[in-house]
Each structure stands twice: as structure tokens, then as C-alpha cells.
């Protein structure tokens, strides 16, 4: 085989190696880009979940405050009703004592 044929074969093998390396580099870039996009998507999803959780938390706090307000109102009404019942009971006892 002539010197030129050996050189041509060596160049052909070198070209094949370079092409394989270029393909590997391109595949690696594509994998990194996919991973970057997936990471951005994951961060976006987490941010949306965090916003939703914050909104739900704010709603829950507002609901608890409303429940506490209703509870306080009911306690005031109960105290007033108990006081009226006690006054009525005392009035009945005074009436019974006067008419005994």
C-alpha cells in the first residue's frame, strides 16, 4: 500500500473520530439543555405551588379570624342570655317570697 493510501486511511480514521466526538459533544449539549429546561420547569412549578400555598394560607387565616369573631359574638350573646336567665330566676324567687 502506498504512503498516500496509508495517509488517506489515517485521515479517514481521524475524521471518523472527530465526527464521533462532535456527535458526542452535540448530544451532551442537548442533554444539558434538556436538563436546564426541566430545571426551569421544576422551579416554575414550585413557585406556582408556593403562591397557591400562600393564597390558601391567607384564606385559612382569614377563615380562622372570621370564626374567632363569630365565636366571640356567640360568647357575648351567651353571657347576655345567662344574665337575663339569672335576672328572671331572681325575679321569680322574689315574687315567690313576697307571695308566700
Biopython code that builds the backbone (N, CA, C, O; Angstrom):
import numpy as np
from Bio.PDB.StructureBuilder import StructureBuilder

atoms = [
    (1, "UNK", "N", (0.840, -1.157, 0.000)),
    (1, "UNK", "CA", (0.000, 0.000, 0.000)),
    (1, "UNK", "C", (0.898, 1.236, 0.000)),
    (1, "UNK", "O", (1.916, 1.281, 0.690)),
    (2, "UNK", "N", (0.511, 2.215, -0.769)),
    (2, "UNK", "CA", (1.359, 3.394, -0.909)),
    (2, "UNK", "C", (1.244, 4.294, 0.319)),
    (2, "UNK", "O", (0.336, 4.170, 1.141)),
    (3, "UNK", "N", (2.180, 5.175, 0.397)),
    (3, "UNK", "CA", (2.208, 6.133, 1.511)),
    (3, "UNK", "C", (0.926, 6.978, 1.515)),
    (3, "UNK", "O", (0.364, 7.270, 2.570)),
    (4, "UNK", "N", (0.481, 7.361, 0.323)),
    (4, "UNK", "CA", (-0.735, 8.183, 0.219)),
    (4, "UNK", "C", (-1.962, 7.411, 0.695)),
    (4, "UNK", "O", (-2.865, 7.990, 1.298)),
    (5, "UNK", "N", (-1.997, 6.126, 0.430)),
    (5, "UNK", "CA", (-3.139, 5.309, 0.853)),
    (5, "UNK", "C", (-3.162, 5.205, 2.375)),
    (5, "UNK", "O", (-4.218, 5.308, 2.999)),
    (6, "UNK", "N", (-1.953, 4.993, 2.980)),
    (6, "UNK", "CA", (-1.890, 4.947, 4.446)),
    (6, "UNK", "C", (-2.317, 6.280, 5.047)),
    (6, "UNK", "O", (-3.049, 6.307, 6.037)),
    (7, "UNK", "N", (-1.880, 7.358, 4.474)),
    (7, "UNK", "CA", (-2.239, 8.695, 4.967)),
    (7, "UNK", "C", (-3.741, 8.910, 4.821)),
    (7, "UNK", "O", (-4.385, 9.448, 5.722)),
    (8, "UNK", "N", (-4.293, 8.494, 3.697)),
    (8, "UNK", "CA", (-5.727, 8.653, 3.466)),
    (8, "UNK", "C", (-6.514, 7.840, 4.483)),
    (8, "UNK", "O", (-7.520, 8.320, 5.004)),
    (9, "UNK", "N", (-6.082, 6.631, 4.775)),
    (9, "UNK", "CA", (-6.776, 5.795, 5.762)),
    (9, "UNK", "C", (-6.667, 6.419, 7.166)),
    (9, "UNK", "O", (-7.640, 6.448, 7.919)),
    (10, "UNK", "N", (-5.479, 6.910, 7.499)),
    (10, "UNK", "CA", (-5.287, 7.537, 8.805)),
    (10, "UNK", "C", (-6.166, 8.782, 8.918)),
    (10, "UNK", "O", (-6.781, 9.023, 9.957)),
    (11, "UNK", "N", (-6.220, 9.563, 7.853)),
    (11, "UNK", "CA", (-7.074, 10.763, 7.860)),
    (11, "UNK", "C", (-8.542, 10.384, 7.970)),
    (11, "UNK", "O", (-9.316, 11.063, 8.644)),
    (12, "UNK", "N", (-8.922, 9.298, 7.306)),
    (12, "UNK", "CA", (-10.303, 8.830, 7.358)),
    (12, "UNK", "C", (-10.656, 8.401, 8.777)),
    (12, "UNK", "O", (-11.731, 8.730, 9.278)),
    (13, "UNK", "N", (-9.751, 7.663, 9.427)),
    (13, "UNK", "CA", (-9.996, 7.256, 10.815)),
    (13, "UNK", "C", (-10.045, 8.478, 11.733)),
    (13, "UNK", "O", (-10.895, 8.556, 12.621)),
    (14, "UNK", "N", (-9.147, 9.416, 11.523)),
    (14, "UNK", "CA", (-9.135, 10.640, 12.334)),
    (14, "UNK", "C", (-10.431, 11.414, 12.148)),
    (14, "UNK", "O", (-11.007, 11.925, 13.108)),
    (15, "UNK", "N", (-10.887, 11.497, 10.886)),
    (15, "UNK", "CA", (-12.142, 12.180, 10.600)),
    (15, "UNK", "C", (-13.306, 11.479, 11.283)),
    (15, "UNK", "O", (-14.206, 12.139, 11.802)),
    (16, "UNK", "N", (-13.298, 10.144, 11.288)),
    (16, "UNK", "CA", (-14.355, 9.391, 11.969)),
    (16, "UNK", "C", (-14.343, 9.687, 13.463)),
    (16, "UNK", "O", (-15.402, 9.868, 14.065)),
    (17, "UNK", "N", (-13.159, 9.738, 14.070)),
    (17, "UNK", "CA", (-13.040, 10.037, 15.497)),
    (17, "UNK", "C", (-13.544, 11.451, 15.781)),
    (17, "UNK", "O", (-14.266, 11.672, 16.753)),
    (18, "UNK", "N", (-13.164, 12.407, 14.932)),
    (18, "UNK", "CA", (-13.611, 13.795, 15.114)),
    (18, "UNK", "C", (-15.127, 13.882, 14.987)),
    (18, "UNK", "O", (-15.778, 14.571, 15.773)),
    (19, "UNK", "N", (-15.700, 13.179, 13.990)),
    (19, "UNK", "CA", (-17.150, 13.189, 13.816)),
    (19, "UNK", "C", (-17.846, 12.568, 15.033)),
    (19, "UNK", "O", (-18.880, 13.065, 15.479)),
    (20, "UNK", "N", (-17.285, 11.496, 15.561)),
    (20, "UNK", "CA", (-17.868, 10.851, 16.746)),
    (20, "UNK", "C", (-17.795, 11.798, 17.939)),
    (20, "UNK", "O", (-18.743, 11.895, 18.719)),
    (21, "UNK", "N", (-16.668, 12.497, 18.080)),
    (21, "UNK", "CA", (-16.526, 13.455, 19.172)),
    (21, "UNK", "C", (-17.534, 14.605, 19.020)),
    (21, "UNK", "O", (-18.151, 15.037, 19.994)),
    (22, "UNK", "N", (-17.684, 15.084, 17.794)),
    (22, "UNK", "CA", (-18.647, 16.165, 17.559)),
    (22, "UNK", "C", (-20.072, 15.705, 17.886)),
    (22, "UNK", "O", (-20.856, 16.454, 18.469)),
    (23, "UNK", "N", (-20.391, 14.477, 17.506)),
    (23, "UNK", "CA", (-21.719, 13.930, 17.814)),
    (23, "UNK", "C", (-21.910, 13.828, 19.325)),
    (23, "UNK", "O", (-22.961, 14.186, 19.855)),
    (24, "UNK", "N", (-20.879, 13.335, 20.006)),
    (24, "UNK", "CA", (-20.940, 13.228, 21.474)),
    (24, "UNK", "C", (-21.110, 14.590, 22.131)),
    (24, "UNK", "O", (-21.895, 14.742, 23.067)),
    (25, "UNK", "N", (-20.366, 15.588, 21.636)),
    (25, "UNK", "CA", (-20.469, 16.943, 22.186)),
    (25, "UNK", "C", (-21.875, 17.493, 21.945)),
    (25, "UNK", "O", (-22.465, 18.110, 22.832)),
    (26, "UNK", "N", (-22.410, 17.266, 20.739)),
    (26, "UNK", "CA", (-23.757, 17.752, 20.427)),
    (26, "UNK", "C", (-24.795, 17.063, 21.320)),
    (26, "UNK", "O", (-25.719, 17.708, 21.817)),
    (27, "UNK", "N", (-24.636, 15.760, 21.518)),
    (27, "UNK", "CA", (-25.566, 15.033, 22.384)),
    (27, "UNK", "C", (-25.475, 15.533, 23.829)),
    (27, "UNK", "O", (-26.487, 15.684, 24.515)),
    (28, "UNK", "N", (-24.245, 15.784, 24.272)),
    (28, "UNK", "CA", (-24.054, 16.295, 25.631)),
    (28, "UNK", "C", (-24.692, 17.668, 25.781)),
    (28, "UNK", "O", (-25.332, 17.943, 26.795)),
    (29, "UNK", "N", (-24.527, 18.536, 24.781)),
    (29, "UNK", "CA", (-25.169, 19.857, 24.816)),
    (29, "UNK", "C", (-26.685, 19.714, 24.878)),
    (29, "UNK", "O", (-27.352, 20.413, 25.641)),
    (30, "UNK", "N", (-27.219, 18.809, 24.076)),
    (30, "UNK", "CA", (-28.673, 18.595, 24.063)),
    (30, "UNK", "C", (-29.148, 18.096, 25.426)),
    (30, "UNK", "O", (-30.183, 18.539, 25.924)),
    (31, "UNK", "N", (-28.392, 17.170, 26.034)),
    (31, "UNK", "CA", (-28.760, 16.671, 27.368)),
    (31, "UNK", "C", (-28.727, 17.796, 28.394)),
    (31, "UNK", "O", (-29.635, 17.912, 29.217)),
    (32, "UNK", "N", (-27.688, 18.625, 28.350)),
    (32, "UNK", "CA", (-27.580, 19.746, 29.293)),
    (32, "UNK", "C", (-28.728, 20.735, 29.098)),
    (32, "UNK", "O", (-29.283, 21.246, 30.071)),
    (33, "UNK", "N", (-29.081, 21.003, 27.840)),
    (33, "UNK", "CA", (-30.183, 21.928, 27.561)),
    (33, "UNK", "C", (-31.514, 21.357, 28.073)),
    (33, "UNK", "O", (-32.324, 22.075, 28.660)),
    (34, "UNK", "N", (-31.725, 20.051, 27.838)),
    (34, "UNK", "CA", (-32.950, 19.423, 28.352)),
    (34, "UNK", "C", (-32.993, 19.510, 29.876)),
    (34, "UNK", "O", (-34.035, 19.814, 30.457)),
    (35, "UNK", "N", (-31.869, 19.244, 30.512)),
    (35, "UNK", "CA", (-31.807, 19.303, 31.978)),
    (35, "UNK", "C", (-32.066, 20.732, 32.458)),
    (35, "UNK", "O", (-32.753, 20.934, 33.459)),
    (36, "UNK", "N", (-31.521, 21.718, 31.751)),
    (36, "UNK", "CA", (-31.740, 23.120, 32.127)),
    (36, "UNK", "C", (-33.218, 23.468, 32.008)),
    (36, "UNK", "O", (-33.793, 24.076, 32.911)),
    (37, "UNK", "N", (-33.830, 23.082, 30.894)),
    (37, "UNK", "CA", (-35.258, 23.373, 30.677)),
    (37, "UNK", "C", (-36.102, 22.657, 31.732)),
    (37, "UNK", "O", (-37.034, 23.245, 32.282)),
    (38, "UNK", "N", (-35.784, 21.400, 32.016)),
    (38, "UNK", "CA", (-36.528, 20.663, 33.045)),
    (38, "UNK", "C", (-36.362, 21.321, 34.410)),
    (38, "UNK", "O", (-37.306, 21.381, 35.197)),
    (39, "UNK", "N", (-35.149, 21.816, 34.687)),
    (39, "UNK", "CA", (-34.904, 22.516, 35.949)),
    (39, "UNK", "C", (-35.713, 23.799, 36.043)),
    (39, "UNK", "O", (-36.299, 24.095, 37.085)),
    (40, "UNK", "N", (-35.746, 24.562, 34.951)),
    (40, "UNK", "CA", (-36.544, 25.791, 34.929)),
    (40, "UNK", "C", (-38.018, 25.454, 35.113)),
    (40, "UNK", "O", (-38.727, 26.131, 35.858)),
    (41, "UNK", "N", (-38.479, 24.407, 34.430)),
    (41, "UNK", "CA", (-39.879, 23.983, 34.586)),
    (41, "UNK", "C", (-40.176, 23.596, 36.035)),
    (41, "UNK", "O", (-41.218, 23.957, 36.581)),
    (42, "UNK", "N", (-39.260, 22.866, 36.644)),
    (42, "UNK", "CA", (-39.468, 22.436, 38.034)),
    (42, "UNK", "C", (-39.523, 23.642, 38.970)),
    (42, "UNK", "O", (-40.365, 23.701, 39.865)),
    (43, "UNK", "N", (-38.624, 24.600, 38.760)),
    (43, "UNK", "CA", (-38.619, 25.804, 39.601)),
    (43, "UNK", "C", (-39.914, 26.589, 39.395)),
    (43, "UNK", "O", (-40.491, 27.106, 40.351)),
    (44, "UNK", "N", (-40.366, 26.675, 38.148)),
    (44, "UNK", "CA", (-41.624, 27.376, 37.858)),
    (44, "UNK", "C", (-42.791, 26.688, 38.549)),
    (44, "UNK", "O", (-43.643, 27.346, 39.146)),
    (45, "UNK", "N", (-42.826, 25.356, 38.466)),
    (45, "UNK", "CA", (-43.905, 24.610, 39.139)),
    (45, "UNK", "C", (-43.864, 24.848, 40.644)),
    (45, "UNK", "O", (-44.901, 25.071, 41.270)),
    (46, "UNK", "N", (-42.675, 24.802, 41.221)),
    (46, "UNK", "CA", (-42.546, 25.023, 42.666)),
    (46, "UNK", "C", (-42.990, 26.432, 43.050)),
    (46, "UNK", "O", (-43.642, 26.618, 44.078)),
    (47, "UNK", "N", (-42.641, 27.422, 42.233)),
    (47, "UNK", "CA", (-43.059, 28.796, 42.520)),
    (47, "UNK", "C", (-44.577, 28.915, 42.473)),
    (47, "UNK", "O", (-45.176, 29.589, 43.312)),
    (48, "UNK", "N", (-45.196, 28.265, 41.499)),
    (48, "UNK", "CA", (-46.654, 28.300, 41.399)),
    (48, "UNK", "C", (-47.286, 27.619, 42.615)),
    (48, "UNK", "O", (-48.270, 28.113, 43.167)),
    (49, "UNK", "N", (-46.719, 26.488, 43.027)),
    (49, "UNK", "CA", (-47.238, 25.778, 44.206)),
    (49, "UNK", "C", (-47.087, 26.634, 45.458)),
    (49, "UNK", "O", (-47.967, 26.655, 46.318)),
    (50, "UNK", "N", (-45.962, 27.338, 45.551)),
    (50, "UNK", "CA", (-45.732, 28.209, 46.707)),
    (50, "UNK", "C", (-46.744, 29.344, 46.732)),
    (50, "UNK", "O", (-47.291, 29.664, 47.787)),
    (51, "UNK", "N", (-47.002, 29.964, 45.561)),
    (51, "UNK", "CA", (-48.004, 31.030, 45.508)),
    (51, "UNK", "C", (-49.379, 30.496, 45.904)),
    (51, "UNK", "O", (-50.113, 31.144, 46.650)),
    (52, "UNK", "N", (-49.722, 29.313, 45.401)),
    (52, "UNK", "CA", (-51.026, 28.713, 45.744)),
    (52, "UNK", "C", (-51.098, 28.428, 47.243)),
    (52, "UNK", "O", (-52.121, 28.685, 47.877)),
    (53, "UNK", "N", (-50.014, 27.898, 47.807)),
    (53, "UNK", "CA", (-49.997, 27.594, 49.239)),
    (53, "UNK", "C", (-50.125, 28.870, 50.059)),
    (53, "UNK", "O", (-50.818, 28.891, 51.076)),
    (54, "UNK", "N", (-49.449, 29.949, 49.612)),
    (54, "UNK", "CA", (-49.568, 31.224, 50.315)),
    (54, "UNK", "C", (-50.999, 31.725, 50.278)),
    (54, "UNK", "O", (-51.529, 32.193, 51.286)),
    (55, "UNK", "N", (-51.623, 31.624, 49.110)),
    (55, "UNK", "CA", (-53.021, 32.065, 48.967)),
    (55, "UNK", "C", (-53.929, 31.233, 49.871)),
    (55, "UNK", "O", (-54.792, 31.771, 50.563)),
    (56, "UNK", "N", (-53.724, 29.925, 49.857)),
    (56, "UNK", "CA", (-54.528, 29.049, 50.719)),
    (56, "UNK", "C", (-54.292, 29.374, 52.192)),
    (56, "UNK", "O", (-55.224, 29.371, 52.996)),
    (57, "UNK", "N", (-53.040, 29.654, 52.534)),
    (57, "UNK", "CA", (-52.720, 30.010, 53.916)),
    (57, "UNK", "C", (-53.393, 31.312, 54.325)),
    (57, "UNK", "O", (-53.930, 31.419, 55.427)),
    (58, "UNK", "N", (-53.365, 32.302, 53.434)),
    (58, "UNK", "CA", (-54.015, 33.585, 53.735)),
    (58, "UNK", "C", (-55.519, 33.389, 53.888)),
    (58, "UNK", "O", (-56.144, 33.983, 54.766)),
    (59, "UNK", "N", (-56.096, 32.554, 53.030)),
    (59, "UNK", "CA", (-57.527, 32.262, 53.138)),
    (59, "UNK", "C", (-57.833, 31.570, 54.459)),
    (59, "UNK", "O", (-58.812, 31.906, 55.125)),
    (60, "UNK", "N", (-56.998, 30.604, 54.842)),
    (60, "UNK", "CA", (-57.205, 29.886, 56.106)),
    (60, "UNK", "C", (-57.104, 30.845, 57.285)),
    (60, "UNK", "O", (-57.890, 30.745, 58.227)),
    (61, "UNK", "N", (-56.157, 31.767, 57.251)),
    (61, "UNK", "CA", (-56.010, 32.744, 58.343)),
    (61, "UNK", "C", (-57.255, 33.620, 58.418)),
    (61, "UNK", "O", (-57.763, 33.902, 59.504)),
    (62, "UNK", "N", (-57.744, 34.051, 57.246)),
    (62, "UNK", "CA", (-58.961, 34.876, 57.234)),
    (62, "UNK", "C", (-60.153, 34.090, 57.772)),
    (62, "UNK", "O", (-60.977, 34.633, 58.508)),
    (63, "UNK", "N", (-60.242, 32.825, 57.409)),
    (63, "UNK", "CA", (-61.346, 32.000, 57.915)),
    (63, "UNK", "C", (-61.259, 31.823, 59.430)),
    (63, "UNK", "O", (-62.269, 31.904, 60.128)),
    (64, "UNK", "N", (-60.060, 31.585, 59.930)),
    (64, "UNK", "CA", (-59.878, 31.434, 61.382)),
    (64, "UNK", "C", (-60.252, 32.736, 62.091)),
    (64, "UNK", "O", (-60.893, 32.708, 63.142)),
    (65, "UNK", "N", (-59.854, 33.874, 61.522)),
    (65, "UNK", "CA", (-60.207, 35.163, 62.135)),
    (65, "UNK", "C", (-61.718, 35.354, 62.143)),
    (65, "UNK", "O", (-62.277, 35.830, 63.131)),
    (66, "UNK", "N", (-62.388, 34.985, 61.042)),
    (66, "UNK", "CA", (-63.848, 35.110, 60.989)),
    (66, "UNK", "C", (-64.509, 34.183, 62.008)),
    (66, "UNK", "O", (-65.469, 34.568, 62.675)),
    (67, "UNK", "N", (-63.996, 32.981, 62.123)),
    (67, "UNK", "CA", (-64.543, 32.028, 63.106)),
    (67, "UNK", "C", (-64.339, 32.563, 64.523)),
    (67, "UNK", "O", (-65.235, 32.458, 65.360)),
    (68, "UNK", "N", (-63.177, 33.130, 64.791)),
    (68, "UNK", "CA", (-62.907, 33.684, 66.126)),
    (68, "UNK", "C", (-63.858, 34.843, 66.424)),
    (68, "UNK", "O", (-64.331, 34.992, 67.551)),
    (69, "UNK", "N", (-64.132, 35.659, 65.408)),
    (69, "UNK", "CA", (-65.058, 36.778, 65.596)),
    (69, "UNK", "C", (-66.471, 36.270, 65.894)),
    (69, "UNK", "O", (-67.142, 36.778, 66.792)),
    (70, "UNK", "N", (-66.913, 35.274, 65.141)),
    (70, "UNK", "CA", (-68.241, 34.683, 65.388)),
    (70, "UNK", "C", (-68.281, 34.046, 66.772)),
    (70, "UNK", "O", (-69.266, 34.181, 67.499)),
    (71, "UNK", "N", (-67.206, 33.352, 67.129)),
    (71, "UNK", "CA", (-67.130, 32.707, 68.444)),
    (71, "UNK", "C", (-67.245, 33.744, 69.556)),
    (71, "UNK", "O", (-67.973, 33.542, 70.528)),
    (72, "UNK", "N", (-66.517, 34.860, 69.408)),
    (72, "UNK", "CA", (-66.574, 35.916, 70.422)),
    (72, "UNK", "C", (-67.993, 36.494, 70.505)),
    (72, "UNK", "O", (-68.491, 36.761, 71.598)),
    (73, "UNK", "N", (-68.638, 36.683, 69.356)),
    (73, "UNK", "CA", (-70.014, 37.197, 69.341)),
    (73, "UNK", "C", (-70.955, 36.219, 70.037)),
    (73, "UNK", "O", (-71.809, 36.623, 70.827)),
    (74, "UNK", "N", (-70.791, 34.923, 69.738)),
    (74, "UNK", "CA", (-71.640, 33.915, 70.383)),
    (74, "UNK", "C", (-71.415, 33.877, 71.887)),
    (74, "UNK", "O", (-72.364, 33.697, 72.650)),
    (75, "UNK", "N", (-70.181, 34.042, 72.318)),
    (75, "UNK", "CA", (-69.893, 34.068, 73.764)),
    (75, "UNK", "C", (-70.564, 35.281, 74.431)),
    (75, "UNK", "O", (-71.109, 35.175, 75.529)),
    (76, "UNK", "N", (-70.514, 36.441, 73.742)),
    (76, "UNK", "CA", (-71.186, 37.630, 74.295)),
    (76, "UNK", "C", (-72.688, 37.384, 74.394)),
    (76, "UNK", "O", (-73.307, 37.707, 75.408)),
    (77, "UNK", "N", (-73.272, 36.816, 73.345)),
    (77, "UNK", "CA", (-74.714, 36.533, 73.362)),
    (77, "UNK", "C", (-75.072, 35.533, 74.461)),
    (77, "UNK", "O", (-76.084, 35.689, 75.145)),
    (78, "UNK", "N", (-74.246, 34.520, 74.624)),
    (78, "UNK", "CA", (-74.488, 33.531, 75.675)),
    (78, "UNK", "C", (-74.418, 34.190, 77.052)),
    (78, "UNK", "O", (-75.260, 33.919, 77.908)),
    (79, "UNK", "N", (-73.427, 35.047, 77.273)),
    (79, "UNK", "CA", (-73.294, 35.734, 78.558)),
    (79, "UNK", "C", (-74.524, 36.602, 78.821)),
    (79, "UNK", "O", (-75.035, 36.630, 79.941)),
    (80, "UNK", "N", (-75.007, 37.316, 77.781)),
    (80, "UNK", "CA", (-76.212, 38.141, 77.944)),
    (80, "UNK", "C", (-77.426, 37.272, 78.260)),
    (80, "UNK", "O", (-78.234, 37.617, 79.122)),
    (81, "UNK", "N", (-77.551, 36.140, 77.558)),
    (81, "UNK", "CA", (-78.680, 35.234, 77.797)),
    (81, "UNK", "C", (-78.619, 34.659, 79.216)),
    (81, "UNK", "O", (-79.641, 34.551, 79.893)),
    (82, "UNK", "N", (-77.410, 34.292, 79.657)),
    (82, "UNK", "CA", (-77.272, 33.777, 81.021)),
    (82, "UNK", "C", (-77.643, 34.847, 82.045)),
    (82, "UNK", "O", (-78.292, 34.547, 83.048)),
    (83, "UNK", "N", (-77.239, 36.086, 81.800)),
    (83, "UNK", "CA", (-77.569, 37.179, 82.732)),
    (83, "UNK", "C", (-79.088, 37.402, 82.765)),
    (83, "UNK", "O", (-79.657, 37.589, 83.841)),
    (84, "UNK", "N", (-79.747, 37.383, 81.604)),
    (84, "UNK", "CA", (-81.212, 37.530, 81.562)),
    (84, "UNK", "C", (-81.887, 36.390, 82.308)),
    (84, "UNK", "O", (-82.836, 36.613, 83.060)),
    (85, "UNK", "N", (-81.398, 35.162, 82.103)),
    (85, "UNK", "CA", (-81.987, 34.000, 82.790)),
    (85, "UNK", "C", (-81.815, 34.132, 84.293)),
    (85, "UNK", "O", (-82.724, 33.805, 85.056)),
    (86, "UNK", "N", (-80.650, 34.611, 84.722)),
    (86, "UNK", "CA", (-80.413, 34.791, 86.160)),
    (86, "UNK", "C", (-81.327, 35.871, 86.735)),
    (86, "UNK", "O", (-81.867, 35.708, 87.830)),
    (87, "UNK", "N", (-81.504, 36.983, 85.998)),
    (87, "UNK", "CA", (-82.414, 38.041, 86.460)),
    (87, "UNK", "C", (-83.851, 37.522, 86.539)),
    (87, "UNK", "O", (-84.579, 37.827, 87.484)),
    (88, "UNK", "N", (-84.254, 36.729, 85.531)),
    (88, "UNK", "CA", (-85.615, 36.168, 85.533)),
    (88, "UNK", "C", (-85.790, 35.214, 86.705)),
    (88, "UNK", "O", (-86.825, 35.216, 87.372)),
    (89, "UNK", "N", (-84.779, 34.405, 86.948)),
    (89, "UNK", "CA", (-84.857, 33.467, 88.078)),
    (89, "UNK", "C", (-84.965, 34.234, 89.391)),
    (89, "UNK", "O", (-85.761, 33.873, 90.259)),
    (90, "UNK", "N", (-84.171, 35.284, 89.540)),
    (90, "UNK", "CA", (-84.228, 36.105, 90.764)),
    (90, "UNK", "C", (-85.588, 36.773, 90.899)),
    (90, "UNK", "O", (-86.128, 36.873, 92.001)),
    (91, "UNK", "N", (-86.139, 37.228, 89.785)),
    (91, "UNK", "CA", (-87.467, 37.864, 89.846)),
    (91, "UNK", "C", (-88.515, 36.854, 90.281)),
    (91, "UNK", "O", (-89.392, 37.185, 91.079)),
    (92, "UNK", "N", (-88.443, 35.639, 89.777)),
    (92, "UNK", "CA", (-89.396, 34.593, 90.170)),
    (92, "UNK", "C", (-89.241, 34.287, 91.649)),
    (92, "UNK", "O", (-90.236, 34.144, 92.359)),
    (93, "UNK", "N", (-88.004, 34.185, 92.122)),
    (93, "UNK", "CA", (-87.772, 33.895, 93.538)),
    (93, "UNK", "C", (-88.292, 35.041, 94.420)),
    (93, "UNK", "O", (-88.894, 34.784, 95.462)),
    (94, "UNK", "N", (-88.069, 36.300, 94.017)),
    (94, "UNK", "CA", (-88.576, 37.441, 94.792)),
    (94, "UNK", "C", (-90.106, 37.430, 94.828)),
    (94, "UNK", "O", (-90.714, 37.675, 95.870)),
    (95, "UNK", "N", (-90.712, 37.146, 93.687)),
    (95, "UNK", "CA", (-92.182, 37.084, 93.613)),
    (95, "UNK", "C", (-92.722, 35.983, 94.529)),
    (95, "UNK", "O", (-93.700, 36.174, 95.253)),
    (96, "UNK", "N", (-92.049, 34.815, 94.475)),
    (96, "UNK", "CA", (-92.485, 33.687, 95.316)),
    (96, "UNK", "C", (-92.321, 34.025, 96.786)),
    (96, "UNK", "O", (-93.166, 33.648, 97.598)),
    (97, "UNK", "N", (-91.253, 34.727, 97.150)),
    (97, "UNK", "CA", (-91.009, 35.088, 98.548)),
    (97, "UNK", "C", (-92.046, 36.094, 99.023)),
    (97, "UNK", "O", (-92.498, 36.018, 100.165)),
    (98, "UNK", "N", (-92.430, 37.032, 98.168)),
    (98, "UNK", "CA", (-93.438, 38.028, 98.560)),
    (98, "UNK", "C", (-94.819, 37.399, 98.727)),
    (98, "UNK", "O", (-95.594, 37.808, 99.592)),
    (99, "UNK", "N", (-95.115, 36.427, 97.914)),
    (99, "UNK", "CA", (-96.455, 35.825, 97.915)),
    (99, "UNK", "C", (-96.528, 34.547, 98.734)),
    (99, "UNK", "O", (-97.530, 33.835, 98.665)),
    (100, "UNK", "N", (-95.519, 34.243, 99.491)),
    (100, "UNK", "CA", (-95.557, 33.013, 100.285)),
    (100, "UNK", "C", (-96.355, 33.186, 101.544)),
    (100, "UNK", "O", (-96.486, 32.245, 102.326)),
]
sb = StructureBuilder()
sb.init_structure("model")
sb.init_model(0)
sb.init_chain("A")
sb.init_seg("    ")
for serial, (resi, resn, name, xyz) in enumerate(atoms, 1):
    if name == "N":
        sb.init_residue(resn, " ", resi, " ")
    sb.init_atom(name, np.array(xyz, "f"), 0.0, 1.0, " ", f" {name:<3s}", serial, name[0])
structure = sb.get_structure()
